Amino acid sequence: MDRLLVFDSPFLLGFEHTRALIERAAKAAAEGYPPYNVEDTADGKVRITLAVAGFAPDQLAVTVENRQLTVIGKRGPQADPAQDRAFLHRGIAARGFTRSFVLADGMEVEGAVLEHGLLHIDASRPRPSQVVRNVPIRTGV
């Protein structure tokens, strides 16, 4: 992946972590399967919905590591009962996948629910804290 020139400025020292997050997000956005929605729900919560028709709960894994949410779908060799069928058109994917999302600081994944071929992952955003701090003023005398 090409480096982002804006972060190569000598005036932006110490932003390597931010550049790495942007590169991870760009890589994740380039993935096309499975399709997903991200919706803003009430009270500052976010719901990610992935279309995972044909996957059982034991074939899916949802993990969070270093602010990266990863959803993995694995198909076993006997998981496809349609192997011996002759399809005229096969539009329902039968392959495994890995889909990643970069989470904001403090964002917590609350849980995941699989219903009607859709995997819903609920996360909550951190409430912005408005801390006002008084800075003492000293005199030079």
C-alpha positions, -999 to +999 in steps of 0.1 A: +000+000+000+012+035-008+021+056+022+000+086+030+021+117+023+004+138+049+019+117+077+054+119+062+058+155+072+086+163+096+060+184+116+039+154+124+063+134+145+048+105+166+018+099+143+030+065+131+001+048+151-025+070+133-010+061+100-011+024+108-048+028+118-056+045+085-038+018+065-057-009+084-090+008+077-082+012+040-073-024+037-105-035+055-126-012+032-111-029+001-126-063+012-159-070-005-174-101+011-196-104+030-216-073+025-223-053+057-241-022+071-230+001+099-258+020+116-259+046+143-285+035+168-299+053+198-278+065+227-245+066+209-244+029+200-234+014+167-246-018+151-227-036+124-247-061+104-231-087+082-249-109+056-237-144+066-265-166+052-256-202+054-232-199+083-240-216+116-229-199+149-201-224+154-187-215+120-184-178+130-159-161+153-160-125+165-128-112+182-115-078+193-077-072+195-058-039+196-089-019+186-096-042+157-129-061+154-125-092+133-153-115+121-142-148+107-165-173+089-151-208+083-166-235+062-158-271+069-154-296+040-188-312+047-205-278+054-217-275+018-245-300+011-248-286-024-215-300-035-231-327-057-257-305-073-255-290-108-262-252-105-274-231-135-265-201-114-247-199-081-250-165-065-249-174-028-212-175-018-200-207-001-166-195+009-150-185+042-142-149+050-124-125+073-139-090+077-122-064+099-132-031+114-110-005+132-127+006+165-123+041+180-105+045+214-127+033+242-153+016+219-167-015+235-182-045+217-213-055+237-223-087+219-233-104+187-265-121+176-271-143+145-307-142+132-322-149+098-287-150+081-276-117+095-249-113+122-256-082+143-227-069+163-235-041+188-209-017+201-211+014+222-192+046+217-174+063+246-191+093+259-169+123+254-156+136+286-155+173+291-128+178+316-119+214+325-086+218+343-074+250+359-038+258+352-022+277+381-004+310+371+029+317+388+047+349+390+083+353+379+093+371+411 
